[in-house]
């Protein structure tokens, strides 16, 4: 999902990470900001962030179906 994220500005310990990328596109740092940004997050991260006052606007996402993949091998 690509949410537009806004965190409360008074958080002492922000919980959602943001990947800082260099000119080549490689990740050079991971920070936990306050303010607003866009990023990809797992559903459980989003649910938890909302309990801490984050607001998120979901633009798109992926839906996965549960399936037993290795039943024939185990």
Backbone atoms as SQL, in Angstrom:
CREATE TABLE atoms (id INTEGER PRIMARY KEY, chain TEXT, resi INTEGER, resn TEXT, atom TEXT, x REAL, y REAL, z REAL);
INSERT INTO atoms VALUES
  (1, 'A', 1, 'UNK', 'N', 0.844, -1.175, 0.000),
  (2, 'A', 1, 'UNK', 'CA', 0.000, 0.000, 0.000),
  (3, 'A', 1, 'UNK', 'C', 0.886, 1.233, 0.000),
  (4, 'A', 2, 'UNK', 'N', 0.443, 2.267, -0.626),
  (5, 'A', 2, 'UNK', 'CA', 1.198, 3.507, -0.646),
  (6, 'A', 2, 'UNK', 'C', 0.398, 4.582, 0.087),
  (7, 'A', 3, 'UNK', 'N', 0.455, 4.599, 1.404),
  (8, 'A', 3, 'UNK', 'CA', -0.320, 5.609, 2.114),
  (9, 'A', 3, 'UNK', 'C', 0.403, 6.942, 2.189),
  (10, 'A', 4, 'UNK', 'N', -0.359, 7.995, 2.181),
  (11, 'A', 4, 'UNK', 'CA', 0.173, 9.285, 2.598),
  (12, 'A', 4, 'UNK', 'C', 0.043, 9.258, 4.108),
  (13, 'A', 5, 'UNK', 'N', 1.145, 9.399, 4.788),
  (14, 'A', 5, 'UNK', 'CA', 1.193, 9.240, 6.236),
  (15, 'A', 5, 'UNK', 'C', 1.392, 10.588, 6.896),
  (16, 'A', 6, 'UNK', 'N', 0.646, 10.846, 7.954),
  (17, 'A', 6, 'UNK', 'CA', 0.872, 12.014, 8.796),
  (18, 'A', 6, 'UNK', 'C', 0.915, 11.523, 10.231),
  (19, 'A', 7, 'UNK', 'N', 2.015, 11.809, 10.903),
  (20, 'A', 7, 'UNK', 'CA', 2.161, 11.384, 12.295),
  (21, 'A', 7, 'UNK', 'C', 1.908, 12.568, 13.218),
  (22, 'A', 8, 'UNK', 'N', 1.522, 12.282, 14.457),
  (23, 'A', 8, 'UNK', 'CA', 1.429, 13.362, 15.437),
  (24, 'A', 8, 'UNK', 'C', 2.820, 13.961, 15.654),
  (25, 'A', 9, 'UNK', 'N', 2.910, 15.254, 15.764),
  (26, 'A', 9, 'UNK', 'CA', 4.209, 15.921, 15.919),
  (27, 'A', 9, 'UNK', 'C', 4.797, 15.776, 17.316),
  (28, 'A', 10, 'UNK', 'N', 3.971, 15.369, 18.299),
  (29, 'A', 10, 'UNK', 'CA', 4.457, 15.264, 19.672),
  (30, 'A', 10, 'UNK', 'C', 4.874, 13.843, 20.080),
  (31, 'A', 11, 'UNK', 'N', 5.045, 12.940, 19.105),
  (32, 'A', 11, 'UNK', 'CA', 5.474, 11.580, 19.432),
  (33, 'A', 11, 'UNK', 'C', 6.909, 11.573, 19.933),
  (34, 'A', 12, 'UNK', 'N', 7.144, 10.907, 21.042),
  (35, 'A', 12, 'UNK', 'CA', 8.516, 10.788, 21.549),
  (36, 'A', 12, 'UNK', 'C', 9.253, 9.666, 20.839),
  (37, 'A', 13, 'UNK', 'N', 8.531, 8.613, 20.461),
  (38, 'A', 13, 'UNK', 'CA', 9.134, 7.481, 19.762),
  (39, 'A', 13, 'UNK', 'C', 8.255, 7.109, 18.572),
  (40, 'A', 14, 'UNK', 'N', 8.493, 7.682, 17.400),
  (41, 'A', 14, 'UNK', 'CA', 7.710, 7.326, 16.210),
  (42, 'A', 14, 'UNK', 'C', 7.880, 5.842, 15.877),
  (43, 'A', 15, 'UNK', 'N', 6.838, 5.224, 15.294),
  (44, 'A', 15, 'UNK', 'CA', 6.873, 3.776, 15.087),
  (45, 'A', 15, 'UNK', 'C', 6.942, 3.350, 13.624),
  (46, 'A', 16, 'UNK', 'N', 6.673, 4.235, 12.674),
  (47, 'A', 16, 'UNK', 'CA', 6.726, 3.839, 11.269),
  (48, 'A', 16, 'UNK', 'C', 8.051, 4.267, 10.636),
  (49, 'A', 17, 'UNK', 'N', 8.746, 3.329, 9.995),
  (50, 'A', 17, 'UNK', 'CA', 10.025, 3.657, 9.367),
  (51, 'A', 17, 'UNK', 'C', 9.852, 4.299, 7.996),
  (52, 'A', 18, 'UNK', 'N', 10.882, 5.005, 7.581),
  (53, 'A', 18, 'UNK', 'CA', 10.945, 5.595, 6.245),
  (54, 'A', 18, 'UNK', 'C', 12.334, 5.322, 5.685),
  (55, 'A', 19, 'UNK', 'N', 12.394, 4.770, 4.479),
  (56, 'A', 19, 'UNK', 'CA', 13.678, 4.451, 3.850),
  (57, 'A', 19, 'UNK', 'C', 14.190, 5.656, 3.065),
  (58, 'A', 20, 'UNK', 'N', 15.387, 6.110, 3.403),
  (59, 'A', 20, 'UNK', 'CA', 16.033, 7.210, 2.689),
  (60, 'A', 20, 'UNK', 'C', 16.889, 6.590, 1.595),
  (61, 'A', 21, 'UNK', 'N', 16.649, 7.008, 0.358),
  (62, 'A', 21, 'UNK', 'CA', 17.374, 6.433, -0.776),
  (63, 'A', 21, 'UNK', 'C', 18.367, 7.443, -1.348),
  (64, 'A', 22, 'UNK', 'N', 19.496, 6.925, -1.814),
  (65, 'A', 22, 'UNK', 'CA', 20.512, 7.751, -2.455),
  (66, 'A', 22, 'UNK', 'C', 20.182, 7.978, -3.921),
  (67, 'A', 23, 'UNK', 'N', 21.068, 8.624, -4.642),
  (68, 'A', 23, 'UNK', 'CA', 20.856, 8.929, -6.060),
  (69, 'A', 23, 'UNK', 'C', 20.689, 7.680, -6.909),
  (70, 'A', 24, 'UNK', 'N', 21.350, 6.587, -6.528),
  (71, 'A', 24, 'UNK', 'CA', 21.253, 5.343, -7.299),
  (72, 'A', 24, 'UNK', 'C', 19.982, 4.562, -6.982),
  (73, 'A', 25, 'UNK', 'N', 19.249, 4.988, -5.969),
  (74, 'A', 25, 'UNK', 'CA', 18.042, 4.283, -5.556),
  (75, 'A', 25, 'UNK', 'C', 18.270, 3.309, -4.422),
  (76, 'A', 26, 'UNK', 'N', 19.536, 3.128, -4.043),
  (77, 'A', 26, 'UNK', 'CA', 19.860, 2.225, -2.941),
  (78, 'A', 26, 'UNK', 'C', 19.467, 2.860, -1.609),
  (79, 'A', 27, 'UNK', 'N', 19.039, 2.032, -0.670),
  (80, 'A', 27, 'UNK', 'CA', 18.686, 2.523, 0.666),
  (81, 'A', 27, 'UNK', 'C', 19.971, 2.887, 1.397),
  (82, 'A', 28, 'UNK', 'N', 20.045, 4.129, 1.871),
  (83, 'A', 28, 'UNK', 'CA', 21.247, 4.559, 2.582),
  (84, 'A', 28, 'UNK', 'C', 20.992, 4.756, 4.078),
  (85, 'A', 29, 'UNK', 'N', 19.717, 4.843, 4.468),
  (86, 'A', 29, 'UNK', 'CA', 19.392, 5.031, 5.877),
  (87, 'A', 29, 'UNK', 'C', 17.916, 4.722, 6.093),
  (88, 'A', 30, 'UNK', 'N', 17.566, 4.362, 7.308),
  (89, 'A', 30, 'UNK', 'CA', 16.171, 4.177, 7.701),
  (90, 'A', 30, 'UNK', 'C', 15.942, 5.077, 8.899),
  (91, 'A', 31, 'UNK', 'N', 14.929, 5.939, 8.794),
  (92, 'A', 31, 'UNK', 'CA', 14.612, 6.869, 9.881),
  (93, 'A', 31, 'UNK', 'C', 13.169, 6.645, 10.338),
  (94, 'A', 32, 'UNK', 'N', 12.821, 7.158, 11.490),
  (95, 'A', 32, 'UNK', 'CA', 11.468, 7.110, 12.029),
  (96, 'A', 32, 'UNK', 'C', 11.009, 8.553, 12.221),
  (97, 'A', 33, 'UNK', 'N', 10.432, 9.142, 11.171),
  (98, 'A', 33, 'UNK', 'CA', 10.141, 10.582, 11.207),
  (99, 'A', 33, 'UNK', 'C', 8.809, 10.921, 11.868),
  (100, 'A', 34, 'UNK', 'N', 8.646, 12.212, 12.119),
  (101, 'A', 34, 'UNK', 'CA', 7.342, 12.794, 12.426),
  (102, 'A', 34, 'UNK', 'C', 7.054, 13.767, 11.295),
  (103, 'A', 35, 'UNK', 'N', 5.774, 14.038, 11.061),
  (104, 'A', 35, 'UNK', 'CA', 5.393, 14.907, 9.952),
  (105, 'A', 35, 'UNK', 'C', 4.612, 14.124, 8.926),
  (106, 'A', 36, 'UNK', 'N', 4.869, 14.373, 7.636),
  (107, 'A', 36, 'UNK', 'CA', 4.138, 13.709, 6.559),
  (108, 'A', 36, 'UNK', 'C', 5.094, 13.134, 5.519),
  (109, 'A', 37, 'UNK', 'N', 4.727, 11.987, 4.949),
  (110, 'A', 37, 'UNK', 'CA', 5.506, 11.328, 3.911),
  (111, 'A', 37, 'UNK', 'C', 4.656, 10.241, 3.276),
  (112, 'A', 38, 'UNK', 'N', 5.198, 9.580, 2.262),
  (113, 'A', 38, 'UNK', 'CA', 4.533, 8.445, 1.620),
  (114, 'A', 38, 'UNK', 'C', 5.426, 7.222, 1.750),
  (115, 'A', 39, 'UNK', 'N', 4.813, 6.052, 1.855),
  (116, 'A', 39, 'UNK', 'CA', 5.588, 4.821, 1.958),
  (117, 'A', 39, 'UNK', 'C', 4.702, 3.603, 1.821),
  (118, 'A', 40, 'UNK', 'N', 5.340, 2.441, 1.814),
  (119, 'A', 40, 'UNK', 'CA', 4.640, 1.156, 1.734),
  (120, 'A', 40, 'UNK', 'C', 4.667, 0.508, 3.102),
  (121, 'A', 41, 'UNK', 'N', 3.503, 0.059, 3.590),
  (122, 'A', 41, 'UNK', 'CA', 3.422, -0.535, 4.923),
  (123, 'A', 41, 'UNK', 'C', 2.494, -1.737, 4.927),
  (124, 'A', 42, 'UNK', 'N', 2.765, -2.659, 5.829),
  (125, 'A', 42, 'UNK', 'CA', 1.976, -3.853, 6.061),
  (126, 'A', 42, 'UNK', 'C', 0.720, -3.474, 6.835),
  (127, 'A', 43, 'UNK', 'N', -0.357, -4.192, 6.602),
  (128, 'A', 43, 'UNK', 'CA', -1.644, -3.885, 7.230),
  (129, 'A', 43, 'UNK', 'C', -1.547, -3.766, 8.745),
  (130, 'A', 44, 'UNK', 'N', -0.811, -4.668, 9.377),
  (131, 'A', 44, 'UNK', 'CA', -0.700, -4.626, 10.838),
  (132, 'A', 44, 'UNK', 'C', 0.059, -3.383, 11.314),
  (133, 'A', 45, 'UNK', 'N', 1.031, -2.932, 10.545),
  (134, 'A', 45, 'UNK', 'CA', 1.741, -1.694, 10.897),
  (135, 'A', 45, 'UNK', 'C', 0.785, -0.508, 10.839),
  (136, 'A', 46, 'UNK', 'N', -0.054, -0.487, 9.816),
  (137, 'A', 46, 'UNK', 'CA', -1.023, 0.600, 9.657),
  (138, 'A', 46, 'UNK', 'C', -2.019, 0.601, 10.813),
  (139, 'A', 47, 'UNK', 'N', -2.542, -0.570, 11.144),
  (140, 'A', 47, 'UNK', 'CA', -3.510, -0.673, 12.255),
  (141, 'A', 47, 'UNK', 'C', -2.893, -0.191, 13.557),
  (142, 'A', 48, 'UNK', 'N', -1.658, -0.593, 13.818),
  (143, 'A', 48, 'UNK', 'CA', -0.978, -0.172, 15.041),
  (144, 'A', 48, 'UNK', 'C', -0.715, 1.333, 15.034),
  (145, 'A', 49, 'UNK', 'N', -0.286, 1.869, 13.902),
  (146, 'A', 49, 'UNK', 'CA', 0.010, 3.301, 13.813),
  (147, 'A', 49, 'UNK', 'C', -1.240, 4.143, 14.075),
  (148, 'A', 50, 'UNK', 'N', -2.381, 3.680, 13.609),
  (149, 'A', 50, 'UNK', 'CA', -3.620, 4.438, 13.834),
  (150, 'A', 50, 'UNK', 'C', -3.953, 4.539, 15.318),
  (151, 'A', 51, 'UNK', 'N', -3.574, 3.533, 16.110),
  (152, 'A', 51, 'UNK', 'CA', -3.830, 3.609, 17.554),
  (153, 'A', 51, 'UNK', 'C', -2.966, 4.673, 18.225),
  (154, 'A', 52, 'UNK', 'N', -1.872, 5.064, 17.585),
  (155, 'A', 52, 'UNK', 'CA', -0.988, 6.101, 18.120),
  (156, 'A', 52, 'UNK', 'C', -1.276, 7.479, 17.531),
  (157, 'A', 53, 'UNK', 'N', -2.347, 7.599, 16.748),
  (158, 'A', 53, 'UNK', 'CA', -2.739, 8.897, 16.230),
  (159, 'A', 53, 'UNK', 'C', -2.281, 9.223, 14.824),
  (160, 'A', 54, 'UNK', 'N', -1.637, 8.295, 14.155),
  (161, 'A', 54, 'UNK', 'CA', -1.248, 8.502, 12.762),
  (162, 'A', 54, 'UNK', 'C', -2.507, 8.545, 11.899),
  (163, 'A', 55, 'UNK', 'N', -2.482, 9.341, 10.837),
  (164, 'A', 55, 'UNK', 'CA', -3.547, 9.301, 9.840),
  (165, 'A', 55, 'UNK', 'C', -2.929, 8.851, 8.523),
  (166, 'A', 56, 'UNK', 'N', -3.631, 7.959, 7.835),
  (167, 'A', 56, 'UNK', 'CA', -3.109, 7.379, 6.601),
  (168, 'A', 56, 'UNK', 'C', -4.169, 7.423, 5.519),
  (169, 'A', 57, 'UNK', 'N', -3.736, 7.722, 4.315),
  (170, 'A', 57, 'UNK', 'CA', -4.601, 7.712, 3.143),
  (171, 'A', 57, 'UNK', 'C', -4.049, 6.649, 2.203),
  (172, 'A', 58, 'UNK', 'N', -4.777, 5.547, 2.041),
  (173, 'A', 58, 'UNK', 'CA', -4.289, 4.429, 1.235),
  (174, 'A', 58, 'UNK', 'C', -4.629, 4.669, -0.226),
  (175, 'A', 59, 'UNK', 'N', -3.602, 4.657, -1.068),
  (176, 'A', 59, 'UNK', 'CA', -3.770, 4.890, -2.504),
  (177, 'A', 59, 'UNK', 'C', -3.965, 3.592, -3.273),
  (178, 'A', 60, 'UNK', 'N', -3.179, 2.561, -2.933),
  (179, 'A', 60, 'UNK', 'CA', -3.272, 1.272, -3.612),
  (180, 'A', 60, 'UNK', 'C', -2.664, 0.206, -2.715),
  (181, 'A', 61, 'UNK', 'N', -2.868, -1.054, -3.086),
  (182, 'A', 61, 'UNK', 'CA', -2.337, -2.134, -2.273),
  (183, 'A', 61, 'UNK', 'C', -2.391, -3.458, -2.994),
  (184, 'A', 62, 'UNK', 'N', -1.922, -4.473, -2.302),
  (185, 'A', 62, 'UNK', 'CA', -1.945, -5.836, -2.808),
  (186, 'A', 62, 'UNK', 'C', -2.844, -6.660, -1.909),
  (187, 'A', 63, 'UNK', 'N', -3.553, -7.600, -2.504),
  (188, 'A', 63, 'UNK', 'CA', -4.389, -8.517, -1.749),
  (189, 'A', 63, 'UNK', 'C', -3.868, -9.931, -1.989),
  (190, 'A', 64, 'UNK', 'N', -3.608, -10.642, -0.909),
  (191, 'A', 64, 'UNK', 'CA', -3.100, -12.001, -1.007),
  (192, 'A', 64, 'UNK', 'C', -4.144, -12.965, -0.466),
  (193, 'A', 65, 'UNK', 'N', -4.252, -14.121, -1.089),
  (194, 'A', 65, 'UNK', 'CA', -5.149, -15.157, -0.612),
  (195, 'A', 65, 'UNK', 'C', -4.329, -16.206, 0.123),
  (196, 'A', 66, 'UNK', 'N', -4.894, -16.718, 1.196),
  (197, 'A', 66, 'UNK', 'CA', -4.226, -17.732, 1.986),
  (198, 'A', 66, 'UNK', 'C', -4.265, -19.060, 1.241),
  (199, 'A', 67, 'UNK', 'N', -3.127, -19.747, 1.218),
  (200, 'A', 67, 'UNK', 'CA', -3.039, -21.019, 0.521),
  (201, 'A', 67, 'UNK', 'C', -1.968, -21.874, 1.184),
  (202, 'A', 68, 'UNK', 'N', -2.228, -23.165, 1.293),
  (203, 'A', 68, 'UNK', 'CA', -1.242, -24.087, 1.837),
  (204, 'A', 68, 'UNK', 'C', -0.347, -24.523, 0.684),
  (205, 'A', 69, 'UNK', 'N', 0.895, -24.063, 0.693),
  (206, 'A', 69, 'UNK', 'CA', 1.805, -24.296, -0.421),
  (207, 'A', 69, 'UNK', 'C', 2.574, -25.615, -0.338),
  (208, 'A', 70, 'UNK', 'N', 2.931, -26.044, 0.855),
  (209, 'A', 70, 'UNK', 'CA', 3.851, -27.151, 0.996),
  (210, 'A', 70, 'UNK', 'C', 3.217, -28.395, 1.591),
  (211, 'A', 71, 'UNK', 'N', 1.906, -28.562, 1.467),
  (212, 'A', 71, 'UNK', 'CA', 1.221, -29.711, 2.043),
  (213, 'A', 71, 'UNK', 'C', 1.731, -31.024, 1.488),
  (214, 'A', 72, 'UNK', 'N', 2.114, -31.075, 0.211),
  (215, 'A', 72, 'UNK', 'CA', 2.598, -32.302, -0.409),
  (216, 'A', 72, 'UNK', 'C', 4.020, -32.661, 0.030),
  (217, 'A', 73, 'UNK', 'N', 4.745, -31.715, 0.620),
  (218, 'A', 73, 'UNK', 'CA', 6.130, -31.937, 0.981),
  (219, 'A', 73, 'UNK', 'C', 6.327, -32.188, 2.472),
  (220, 'A', 74, 'UNK', 'N', 5.334, -31.872, 3.273),
  (221, 'A', 74, 'UNK', 'CA', 5.493, -31.994, 4.729),
  (222, 'A', 74, 'UNK', 'C', 4.700, -33.182, 5.225);
